[in-house]
Amino acid sequence: MKEYILSIAGVILIASVVAVIAPGGKMGQFVKGTTRLFLLIVMISPLLGLTKGDAEKPASAEYPPDPVYFQTCAELLEARDEENIGSYLCAKYDISARVDAARSQIANFDIEKISVIVAFQGIIGDEERINILTDIREDLENLYGCVVEVS
């Protein structure tokens, strides 16, 4: 592309110099017409290359994945998930919990595992505690579609 633009600029420069030095009359008109024709040929030369299949294709660059970037993104998403899940549990079940979310460090950052440690306050019977833990586990598995550990 750079070469194409430079060739057009070069032909325009030559054409303007020829227009200044060309003699008047029919010979000057012929020289000016020839330079314009040459400019036209240079401008349409990429189209001729397209019809022949010789068109220059842009080089595609392959960049290796950046593991630090993926790790940082996963950590940021994990922190957001932990905060959202903690707020959700507080709002729905009126409990406080320590939440750890683990995301994959691949481009789609799927949630792989959620661990919840519930801090019960007050007197709650063992059966009710088990029911709440089961409800939390099932609820989070349905919402996030991953393995959930609740204790």
C-alpha positions as CSV (number, residue, x, y, z in Angstrom):
1,M,0.0,0.0,0.0
2,K,2.8,2.3,0.9
3,E,4.5,1.7,-2.4
4,Y,1.3,2.4,-4.3
5,I,0.8,5.8,-2.6
6,L,4.5,6.7,-3.2
7,S,4.2,5.7,-6.9
8,I,1.1,7.9,-7.4
9,A,2.9,10.8,-5.6
10,G,5.9,10.3,-7.8
11,V,3.9,10.3,-11.0
12,I,2.0,13.4,-9.9
13,L,5.3,15.2,-9.2
14,I,6.7,14.2,-12.6
15,A,3.5,15.3,-14.3
16,S,3.6,18.7,-12.7
17,V,7.3,19.2,-13.6
18,V,6.5,18.1,-17.2
19,A,3.5,20.5,-17.3
20,V,5.8,23.4,-16.3
21,I,8.6,22.6,-18.9
22,A,6.5,21.3,-21.7
23,P,6.3,23.6,-24.8
24,G,3.1,25.2,-25.8
25,G,1.1,23.9,-28.8
26,K,0.2,20.5,-29.9
27,M,3.5,18.9,-28.7
28,G,2.9,20.2,-25.2
29,Q,-0.6,18.9,-25.2
30,F,0.7,15.5,-26.3
31,V,3.3,15.4,-23.5
32,K,0.8,16.4,-20.9
33,G,-1.7,13.9,-22.1
34,T,0.9,11.2,-22.0
35,T,1.8,12.0,-18.4
36,R,-1.9,11.9,-17.5
37,L,-2.3,8.5,-19.2
38,F,0.7,7.2,-17.2
39,L,-0.8,8.5,-14.0
40,L,-4.1,6.7,-14.8
41,I,-2.2,3.5,-15.5
42,V,-0.4,3.7,-12.1
43,M,-3.7,4.4,-10.3
44,I,-5.5,1.4,-11.8
45,S,-2.6,-1.0,-11.6
46,P,-3.8,-2.6,-8.3
47,L,-7.1,-3.4,-10.0
48,L,-5.3,-5.2,-12.8
49,G,-3.5,-7.2,-10.1
50,L,-6.8,-8.2,-8.6
51,T,-8.1,-9.6,-11.9
52,K,-4.9,-11.7,-12.3
53,G,-5.0,-12.9,-8.6
54,D,-1.6,-11.3,-7.9
55,A,-3.0,-8.8,-5.5
56,E,-0.9,-8.1,-2.4
57,K,-2.6,-9.6,0.6
58,P,-2.0,-7.9,4.0
59,A,0.2,-9.9,6.3
60,S,-1.6,-11.4,9.2
61,A,0.2,-11.2,12.5
62,E,0.0,-13.9,15.1
63,Y,0.5,-12.7,18.6
64,P,1.2,-15.1,21.4
65,P,-1.3,-15.0,24.3
66,D,-0.2,-12.9,27.2
67,P,-0.6,-15.0,30.4
68,V,-0.2,-12.0,32.7
69,Y,-3.1,-10.2,31.0
70,F,-5.3,-13.4,31.2
71,Q,-4.4,-13.8,34.9
72,T,-5.2,-10.2,35.7
73,C,-8.5,-10.4,33.9
74,A,-9.5,-13.6,35.7
75,E,-8.5,-12.1,39.1
76,L,-10.6,-9.0,38.4
77,L,-13.6,-11.1,37.4
78,E,-13.2,-13.3,40.4
79,A,-13.2,-10.3,42.7
80,R,-16.3,-9.0,41.1
81,D,-18.0,-12.5,41.4
82,E,-17.1,-12.8,45.0
83,E,-18.6,-9.4,45.8
84,N,-21.8,-10.1,43.8
85,I,-22.3,-13.6,45.3
86,G,-21.7,-12.2,48.8
87,S,-24.3,-9.5,48.2
88,Y,-26.7,-12.0,46.7
89,L,-26.4,-14.3,49.7
90,C,-26.8,-11.4,52.1
91,A,-29.9,-10.2,50.3
92,K,-31.6,-13.6,49.8
93,Y,-30.6,-15.6,52.8
94,D,-29.7,-12.8,55.3
95,I,-26.3,-14.3,56.0
96,S,-22.7,-13.3,55.7
97,A,-20.3,-15.5,53.9
98,R,-16.7,-15.7,52.7
99,V,-16.8,-16.4,48.9
100,D,-14.0,-17.6,46.7
101,A,-14.6,-17.8,43.0
102,A,-12.1,-19.4,40.6
103,R,-12.2,-18.6,36.9
104,S,-10.2,-20.2,34.1
105,Q,-7.4,-18.1,32.6
106,I,-8.4,-18.8,29.1
107,A,-10.0,-16.1,26.8
108,N,-13.6,-16.9,27.8
109,F,-12.9,-16.8,31.6
110,D,-15.5,-19.4,32.6
111,I,-16.3,-19.9,36.3
112,E,-14.8,-23.2,37.3
113,K,-15.6,-23.3,41.0
114,I,-17.2,-21.3,43.8
115,S,-16.5,-21.9,47.5
116,V,-18.7,-20.4,50.1
117,I,-18.1,-20.5,53.8
118,V,-21.2,-19.3,55.6
119,A,-20.9,-17.4,58.9
120,F,-24.0,-18.2,60.8
121,Q,-25.1,-15.8,63.5
122,G,-27.5,-16.6,66.2
123,I,-29.0,-20.0,67.1
124,I,-29.8,-22.1,64.1
125,G,-30.6,-25.8,64.4
126,D,-28.5,-28.4,62.5
127,E,-31.3,-29.4,60.2
128,E,-32.1,-25.8,59.2
129,R,-28.4,-25.2,58.7
130,I,-28.1,-28.1,56.3
131,N,-31.2,-26.9,54.4
132,I,-29.8,-23.5,54.0
133,L,-26.4,-24.8,52.8
134,T,-28.2,-27.1,50.3
135,D,-30.3,-24.3,49.1
136,I,-27.3,-22.0,48.6
137,R,-25.4,-24.7,46.7
138,E,-28.3,-25.5,44.4
139,D,-29.1,-21.8,43.9
140,L,-25.5,-20.9,42.9
141,E,-25.1,-24.0,40.7
142,N,-28.2,-23.0,38.8
143,L,-27.0,-19.4,38.5
144,Y,-23.4,-20.0,37.6
145,G,-23.4,-23.5,36.1
146,C,-20.3,-24.7,38.0
147,V,-19.2,-26.7,40.9
148,V,-20.2,-25.1,44.2
149,E,-18.8,-26.0,47.6
150,V,-20.7,-24.7,50.6
151,S,-19.8,-25.2,54.3
